[in-house]
């Protein structure tokens, strides 16, 4: 049975997502008033979120991307992280915000966070669209959180299953996964 065959329901509507992205952009703008902020998007899942978020931020902003992979089953991680694309711009002495689509187990984000700290940014914050608390396995917290959920498998708005469903404008909960 594929994801397409499973029952899905809208968990977060496009209207709610848009309102939360706008709120996050205003919070980041307030916290970095009159300063430049560097957003680091975690590919591939964050690309839609970061595109909307950067337009909601009202302070000077630059953007770069990293790509990481965590190995495991289709719906969970093993905790083994591979860096597939590194930064192209230096972060030393900059205000940096890591932009994630979802914080789940926390392994990938914790690994990235500590790797970036070694590059001596002026400040390092985390922004996530979705904070999935129910499966957290490491102690890492986002500074900016759009929406929270306990558990469940979700797709849409950049979130995928086997590289599909990223294009859905709403975020759907897939039942029986």
C-alpha positions in Angstrom: 0.0 0.0 0.0 1.4 3.4 -1.0 0.9 6.8 0.8 -1.5 7.7 -2.0 -3.7 4.7 -1.0 -3.8 5.8 2.7 -6.3 8.1 4.2 -5.0 11.7 4.5 -6.5 14.7 6.3 -5.4 18.4 6.4 -3.5 19.0 9.6 -2.3 22.5 8.8 -4.1 24.6 6.2 -2.3 26.8 3.7 -4.0 29.8 5.4 -2.6 28.8 8.8 0.8 28.1 7.3 0.9 31.5 5.7 -0.1 33.2 8.9 2.6 31.4 10.9 5.3 32.1 8.3 4.4 35.8 8.5 4.5 35.7 12.3 7.9 34.0 12.2 9.2 36.6 9.8 8.1 39.4 12.0 9.7 37.8 15.1 13.0 37.3 13.3 12.8 40.9 12.0 12.2 42.2 15.5 15.1 40.2 17.0 17.6 41.3 14.4 16.4 44.9 13.9 18.9 46.9 11.9 21.2 43.9 11.4 21.7 41.5 8.6 20.6 37.9 9.2 21.8 34.8 7.3 19.3 32.1 6.8 20.6 28.6 6.3 18.0 26.3 4.7 18.2 22.6 5.2 17.4 21.0 1.9 15.3 19.6 0.5 12.3 20.0 2.8 12.8 23.7 3.8 12.9 25.2 0.3 9.2 26.2 0.1 9.2 27.4 3.8 12.4 29.5 3.4 11.2 31.0 0.1 8.1 32.3 1.9 9.9 33.1 5.2 12.6 35.3 3.5 9.8 37.4 2.0 8.3 37.9 5.4 11.6 39.1 7.0 12.0 42.9 6.9 15.7 43.2 7.7 18.6 42.6 5.3 18.9 38.9 4.6 21.2 36.5 2.8 20.5 32.8 2.2 22.6 29.7 1.8 21.7 26.0 1.9 23.0 22.7 3.3 21.9 19.3 2.5 22.0 16.4 4.9 20.8 12.9 4.9 19.9 10.6 7.8 19.7 7.0 7.1 16.9 4.7 8.4 13.5 3.4 7.4 11.1 5.3 5.3 9.5 7.1 8.3 12.3 7.2 10.9 16.0 8.0 11.3 18.9 5.9 12.4 20.8 8.9 13.8 23.6 8.6 11.2 24.0 11.9 9.4 25.8 12.5 6.1 26.6 16.0 4.9 25.8 16.1 1.1 26.1 19.9 0.5 28.0 22.3 2.6 27.7 26.1 2.9 29.0 28.3 0.1 29.3 31.5 2.2 31.2 31.9 5.5 29.2 32.4 8.7 31.9 33.6 11.0 30.8 36.8 12.7 27.2 36.7 11.3 23.8 36.3 12.8 22.6 32.9 11.5 19.2 31.3 11.6 19.0 27.6 10.6 15.7 27.1 8.8 14.2 23.6 9.0 10.8 22.3 7.8 10.4 20.0 10.7 12.3 19.0 13.9 11.5 15.4 14.5 14.1 13.2 16.4 16.4 16.1 16.5 19.5 14.2 15.4 20.0 16.0 12.1 19.5 19.4 13.6 21.7 18.8 16.6 24.5 17.6 14.3 24.2 20.7 12.0 23.9 23.1 15.0 27.1 21.9 16.6 29.0 21.8 13.3 27.9 25.5 12.6 28.9 26.6 16.1 32.5 25.6 15.3 32.5 28.2 12.5 32.0 31.0 15.1 28.8 32.8 14.0 27.9 35.9 16.0 24.7 34.2 17.0 23.0 30.9 16.0 19.3 30.4 16.2 16.9 27.7 14.9 13.6 28.3 13.1 11.3 25.4 12.3 7.9 25.4 10.7 6.9 22.2 12.6 8.1 21.1 16.0 7.2 17.3 16.3 7.7 16.8 20.0 6.6 13.2 20.3 9.6 11.6 18.6 12.4 13.9 20.0 15.4 11.8 21.0 18.0 14.6 21.6 17.8 17.8 23.6 17.5 20.5 21.0 14.9 23.3 20.9 14.0 25.7 18.2 14.0 29.5 18.9 11.2 30.1 16.4 8.4 27.6 16.0 5.5 27.8 13.6 3.3 24.9 14.7 3.7 22.0 17.0 2.5 18.4 16.9 3.1 15.3 18.9 3.5 12.5 16.4 2.3 11.3 13.0 3.6 11.2 9.4 3.0 14.4 7.4 3.4 15.5 3.8 3.0 18.7 1.8 4.5 22.2 1.8 8.0 20.8 1.1 7.6 17.7 3.3 7.8 14.5 1.2 7.5 10.8 1.1 10.0 9.3 -1.3 10.5 12.7 -2.9 6.7 13.1 -3.7 4.0 15.4 -2.3 6.2 18.4 -1.6 4.0 20.4 -3.9 0.9 20.1 -1.8 -0.1 23.6 -0.5 -1.5 22.3 2.8 0.2 19.9 5.2 -1.6 16.5 5.5 -1.5 13.9 8.2 -1.2 10.4 6.6 -3.1 7.9 8.7 -1.9 4.4 9.5 1.8 5.0 8.7 
